Amino acid sequence: MNRLAVIWDTVTVAHLQGFTTAEIHPRPVLNPADLTFSFPPTKKTVRWITSIDGPAMWADFIRRVDRADSQRRAAQPPRN
């Protein structure tokens, strides 16, 4: 089993939470015939994520899950 997986939603959240570094590059154009990119001159840009602080991202994720679980438990009435 491959232990490395691309999880796009996680990458997006990591970026929004400040756990990534990124570079700005000219925006490529997708060639639909063969799904390759070309790079014509353009003023459009794309932010390309170059790294993720995985340990900090996952620690933050676990803290948030634990906090949500604690709040859920506190809101539940005790069972008899």
C-alpha positions as CSV (number, residue, x, y, z in Angstrom):
1,M,0.0,0.0,0.0
2,N,1.3,3.4,-0.9
3,R,1.5,5.6,2.2
4,L,1.7,8.8,0.3
5,A,-1.6,10.1,-1.1
6,V,-2.7,13.3,-2.6
7,I,-5.6,14.8,-0.5
8,W,-6.5,18.0,-2.4
9,D,-9.1,19.2,0.2
10,T,-6.5,18.8,3.0
11,V,-4.0,20.8,0.9
12,T,-6.5,23.5,0.4
13,V,-7.3,23.8,4.1
14,A,-3.6,23.6,5.0
15,H,-3.0,26.6,2.7
16,L,-5.9,28.6,4.1
17,Q,-4.6,27.9,7.6
18,G,-1.1,29.1,6.7
19,F,0.7,25.7,6.8
20,T,2.0,26.0,3.2
21,T,4.5,27.9,1.2
22,A,3.8,28.8,-2.4
23,E,5.2,30.5,-5.5
24,I,3.5,32.6,-8.1
25,H,4.0,31.4,-11.7
26,P,2.5,32.4,-15.1
27,R,-0.7,30.6,-15.6
28,P,-0.4,27.7,-18.0
29,V,-3.0,26.7,-20.6
30,L,-4.3,23.2,-20.8
31,N,-4.2,21.7,-24.3
32,P,-7.4,19.6,-24.4
33,A,-6.2,17.4,-27.3
34,D,-3.5,15.7,-25.2
35,L,-4.0,17.2,-21.7
36,T,-0.5,18.8,-21.7
37,F,0.2,22.4,-20.6
38,S,1.6,25.2,-22.7
39,F,3.0,28.4,-21.4
40,P,2.0,31.3,-23.7
41,P,2.9,34.9,-22.6
42,T,0.2,36.0,-20.1
43,K,-0.4,38.4,-17.2
44,K,-2.5,35.7,-15.5
45,T,-0.9,33.9,-12.6
46,V,-1.4,30.8,-10.5
47,R,-0.3,30.2,-6.9
48,W,1.7,26.9,-6.9
49,I,2.0,25.3,-3.4
50,T,5.5,24.1,-3.0
51,S,5.5,22.7,0.5
52,I,3.2,21.8,3.4
53,D,4.2,21.7,7.1
54,G,2.6,18.3,7.6
55,P,3.3,17.9,11.3
56,A,1.8,21.3,12.1
57,M,-1.1,20.7,9.8
58,W,-2.0,17.3,11.3
59,A,-1.5,18.5,14.9
60,D,-3.9,21.4,14.2
61,F,-6.4,19.0,12.6
62,I,-6.3,16.7,15.6
63,R,-6.7,19.7,18.0
64,R,-9.8,20.8,16.1
65,V,-11.3,17.3,16.0
66,D,-10.7,16.9,19.7
67,R,-12.2,20.3,20.5
68,A,-15.3,19.5,18.4
69,D,-15.6,16.1,20.1
70,S,-15.3,17.7,23.6
71,Q,-18.0,20.3,22.7
72,R,-20.3,17.6,21.3
73,R,-19.9,15.5,24.5
74,A,-20.5,18.5,26.7
75,A,-23.7,19.3,24.8
76,Q,-25.1,15.8,25.1
77,P,-27.3,15.1,28.1
78,P,-26.0,12.3,30.4
79,R,-27.4,8.8,29.7
80,N,-28.9,6.7,32.5
